[in-house]
Amino acid sequence: MTASPRVLIGHGTENDFVVLPDPDGTVWPEARLDAALVRRLCDRRAGLGGDGVLRLVRTAHVPDAPAVLGADLAACEWFMDHRNADGSFAEMCGNGIRLFLHALISEGLLDRAACIEGLLVGTRGGPRRVGAAEGGGYWVDMGPAREFGRGSADLDGHTFPGLAISMGNPHLAALTDVDVDGLDLTREPAFDAALFPEGVNVELINELEPGTHIRMRVHERGVGETRSCGTGACAAAYAALTHAGRTEGTVVVDVPGGRLSVQIDPRTTVLTGPAVLVAAGSLSQEWLGA
């Protein structure tokens, strides 16, 4: 364990994370990085602040990696150990995995030129291929969107019907004519717990151009409203295409934190967008010992 653990702060379209470099699994083993510490790190007043924590670690040092990666275990050198701000484990995050690759490159653990074609990264939602986009930014193959029913969310006196969609984590993507910018997402929308027994990310969507351009706000389970959600953008794009009667196409997704592009076909979903490192430093012993 280092005396002053190194930390990074970064974001993907303002979906922000505390990033913990730990390639050999010695600085932040799971026994140390417990839910209470994750909550402290993500506290925006008494900690560093973030929507979650990403640990940069080799797959060999993640105890549950064999169970979630199966036959792809050997192909994934790196594992995105992602925790929500409330300390819970998260399956997958499209913004987070772009930042994860950007941080690996910035830390000198990978070469950007070698990442153009992409590499498999382990997540608790399964392996995901992520790569450096030519001209900047990053892309990630999110796998196919899987619709598993219809549900609704209740918020601000409105009921928002939508599609239940899995992107490795559960989503309720609801298109609405209600201006999403005027909604209060400081509290969690009510939803059908039978359909979403482990909670759900709720996307509320306005169509700007049917099937090609949408605006979205999201309430993430275990976090609250975030400025962006990569898996949510994919679910929202799928819902917009479905509403337009299409099974494939590219959808521009505007979120409060910026703009993402989602390309969908029946086989998979590719999310493209920026990743930014804001700061690097170390945690003080005073804070760690408090």
C-alpha positions in Angstrom: 0.0 0.0 0.0 1.4 3.4 -1.0 1.7 6.1 1.7 -0.3 8.6 -0.5 -2.6 6.7 -2.9 -2.8 8.3 -6.4 -6.2 9.5 -7.6 -7.6 11.0 -10.8 -10.8 13.0 -11.4 -12.4 12.8 -14.8 -15.7 12.8 -16.7 -17.4 11.7 -19.9 -20.0 14.3 -20.9 -19.9 15.5 -17.3 -20.8 12.1 -15.9 -17.9 12.3 -13.4 -15.8 9.8 -11.5 -13.1 9.3 -9.0 -10.5 7.1 -10.8 -8.2 4.9 -8.7 -5.1 3.6 -10.5 -4.4 0.1 -9.1 -3.0 -2.1 -11.9 -1.7 -4.8 -9.6 -4.5 -4.8 -7.1 -2.4 -3.8 -4.1 -3.5 -0.3 -3.4 -7.3 -0.7 -3.4 -8.1 -4.4 -2.8 -11.8 -5.0 -2.3 -11.4 -5.4 1.4 -10.2 -1.8 1.6 -12.4 -0.2 -1.1 -15.7 -0.9 0.7 -19.0 0.8 0.3 -18.4 3.3 3.0 -15.1 4.4 1.5 -16.7 4.7 -2.0 -19.4 6.9 -0.5 -16.7 9.1 1.2 -14.8 9.5 -2.1 -17.9 10.5 -4.0 -19.1 13.0 -1.4 -19.1 16.4 -3.1 -18.6 18.3 0.1 -16.3 16.1 2.3 -14.7 14.0 -0.4 -13.5 14.4 -4.0 -17.0 14.2 -5.5 -18.3 12.0 -8.3 -21.1 9.9 -9.7 -19.0 6.9 -9.0 -15.6 5.3 -8.6 -13.6 3.5 -11.3 -10.7 1.3 -10.2 -8.0 0.7 -13.0 -7.1 -2.9 -12.2 -6.0 -6.0 -14.1 -8.7 -8.6 -14.3 -6.5 -11.2 -12.5 -6.9 -9.1 -9.2 -10.8 -9.0 -9.3 -12.3 -11.9 -7.3 -15.6 -12.0 -9.1 -14.2 -11.5 -12.7 -14.4 -15.3 -13.6 -18.1 -15.4 -12.8 -19.0 -12.3 -14.9 -16.6 -12.9 -17.8 -16.8 -16.6 -18.3 -15.0 -17.8 -21.4 -13.8 -14.3 -22.1 -11.8 -14.1 -18.9 -8.4 -14.6 -20.6 -9.1 -12.1 -23.3 -9.7 -9.2 -20.8 -6.4 -8.0 -19.3 -8.1 -5.0 -17.7 -11.3 -4.8 -15.6 -13.4 -1.7 -15.0 -14.2 -2.1 -11.3 -17.1 0.4 -11.1 -19.0 1.4 -8.0 -22.0 3.7 -7.8 -21.8 6.8 -5.5 -23.9 4.9 -2.9 -21.1 2.2 -2.7 -23.0 -0.5 -4.7 -21.4 -2.4 -7.6 -22.4 -1.3 -11.1 -22.6 -3.6 -14.1 -21.7 -1.2 -16.9 -21.3 2.5 -17.7 -20.7 3.8 -21.2 -19.3 7.1 -20.1 -17.2 5.4 -17.4 -15.6 2.8 -19.7 -14.5 5.6 -22.2 -12.9 7.4 -19.2 -11.4 4.1 -18.0 -9.5 3.6 -21.4 -8.5 7.3 -21.5 -7.0 7.0 -18.0 -5.2 3.8 -18.9 -3.6 5.6 -21.8 -2.8 8.7 -19.8 -1.2 6.7 -17.0 1.1 5.0 -19.6 -0.5 1.6 -19.1 -1.7 1.4 -22.7 -0.6 3.1 -26.0 -3.4 5.1 -27.7 -2.3 4.0 -31.3 -2.6 0.4 -30.3 -6.2 1.0 -29.1 -7.7 2.3 -32.4 -9.0 -1.2 -33.2 -10.3 -1.6 -29.7 -9.6 -4.0 -26.8 -11.8 -6.1 -24.6 -12.3 -4.7 -21.1 -14.0 -6.7 -18.4 -17.1 -5.3 -16.6 -19.7 -6.8 -14.3 -22.0 -6.5 -17.3 -19.7 -8.8 -19.3 -16.8 -8.0 -21.7 -17.0 -4.8 -23.7 -14.8 -3.7 -26.6 -13.6 -0.1 -26.3 -11.3 1.9 -28.5 -9.8 5.2 -29.3 -11.6 7.1 -32.0 -9.6 8.7 -34.8 -9.6 12.5 -34.2 -10.3 12.2 -30.5 -12.8 10.7 -28.2 -13.5 7.0 -27.6 -16.0 4.4 -28.8 -17.4 1.4 -27.0 -19.3 -1.6 -28.3 -22.1 -1.8 -25.8 -23.6 -5.0 -27.1 -27.2 -5.4 -28.3 -30.0 -3.5 -26.6 -32.4 -6.1 -25.1 -36.0 -5.1 -24.7 -37.7 -7.0 -21.8 -41.1 -5.4 -21.4 -43.0 -2.1 -21.0 -43.3 -0.1 -17.8 -43.8 3.4 -16.6 -42.3 6.0 -14.3 -44.3 8.5 -12.2 -42.8 12.0 -11.6 -44.1 15.5 -11.0 -47.7 14.4 -11.4 -47.0 12.7 -14.8 -46.9 9.1 -15.8 -44.3 8.3 -18.4 -44.8 5.0 -20.2 -41.6 3.5 -21.7 -39.6 0.5 -22.8 -37.7 -1.8 -20.3 -34.3 -2.2 -21.9 -31.2 -4.0 -20.7 -27.8 -2.7 -21.7 -26.1 -5.0 -19.2 -28.0 -2.9 -16.6 -31.7 -2.1 -16.4 -33.3 1.0 -18.0 -36.8 2.4 -18.5 -36.6 4.7 -21.5 -39.7 6.9 -21.9 -40.4 9.3 -24.8 -42.6 12.2 -23.8 -43.9 15.5 -25.1 -43.4 17.0 -21.6 -40.4 19.2 -21.7 -37.7 17.2 -19.9 -35.8 20.3 -18.9 -38.6 21.3 -16.6 -38.8 18.1 -14.6 -37.6 17.7 -11.0 -35.2 14.7 -11.0 -33.7 15.4 -7.6 -35.9 12.6 -6.4 -36.3 9.1 -7.8 -39.2 8.5 -10.1 -41.6 5.8 -8.9 -41.5 2.6 -11.0 -42.7 -1.0 -11.1 -40.5 -2.9 -8.6 -41.8 -6.2 -10.0 -40.4 -5.4 -13.4 -37.2 -3.9 -12.0 -36.4 -5.8 -8.8 -32.9 -4.4 -8.6 -33.8 -0.9 -9.4 -33.7 1.0 -12.7 -32.1 3.9 -14.5 -34.9 6.1 -15.8 -34.4 8.1 -19.1 -36.9 10.8 -20.0 -36.6 11.7 -23.6 -37.8 14.5 -26.0 -37.6 13.9 -29.7 -35.9 16.7 -31.6 -35.8 14.9 -35.0 -37.7 11.6 -35.0 -35.4 8.6 -35.0 -32.2 10.7 -35.4 -31.9 13.4 -32.6 -33.1 13.3 -29.0 -32.6 15.2 -25.8 -32.4 13.1 -22.5 -32.3 13.5 -18.8 -31.6 10.5 -16.5 -32.0 9.4 -12.9 -29.5 6.7 -12.2 -30.2 4.1 -9.6 -27.8 4.4 -6.7 -26.7 7.9 -7.8 -29.5 10.3 -8.5 -29.7 12.6 -11.5 -26.4 12.7 -13.5 -25.3 15.0 -16.2 -25.0 12.0 -18.6 -25.4 8.2 -18.7 -23.8 6.2 -21.5 -25.9 3.1 -21.2 -28.9 5.4 -20.7 -28.1 7.1 -24.0 -28.0 3.8 -25.7 -31.4 2.8 -24.2 -32.9 6.1 -25.2 -31.6 5.8 -28.7 -33.1 2.3 -29.0 -36.4 3.6 -27.8 -36.3 6.5 -30.3 -35.6 4.2 -33.2 -38.3 1.8 -32.1 -40.8 4.6 -31.9 -39.8 5.6 -35.5 -40.4 2.0 -36.6 -36.7 1.3 -37.3 -34.3 -1.3 -36.1 -31.0 0.4 -37.0 -29.5 3.9 -37.4 -27.5 6.5 -35.7 -29.0 8.8 -33.1 -27.5 12.0 -31.7 -28.2 12.2 -28.0 -28.0 15.5 -26.2 -27.6 15.3 -22.4 -27.0 18.1 -19.9 -23.3 17.4 -20.0 -22.8 17.4 -23.8 -23.5 15.2 -26.8 -23.1 11.5 -27.6 -23.6 9.5 -30.8 -25.2 6.0 -30.7 -25.1 3.7 -33.7 -27.6 0.8 -33.4 -28.2 -2.3 -35.5 -29.8 -5.7 -34.6 -26.4 -7.1 -33.6 -24.9 -4.4 -31.4 -24.8 -0.8 -30.2 -21.8 1.5 -30.5 -21.5 4.6 -28.3 -19.0 7.4 -29.2 -18.2 10.4 -27.1 -15.5 12.3 -25.2 -13.5 11.5 -22.1 -11.6 14.1 -20.1 -9.2 13.9 -17.1 -9.6 17.0 -14.9 -7.0 16.5 -12.2 -4.5 14.1 -10.7 -3.1 14.0 -7.2 -3.0 12.0 -4.0 -5.3 11.4 -1.0 -4.0 12.8 2.2 -3.4 10.6 5.2 -5.4 13.1 7.3 -8.5 12.3 5.1 -7.8 8.6 4.9 -7.5 8.3 8.6 -10.6 10.3 9.5 
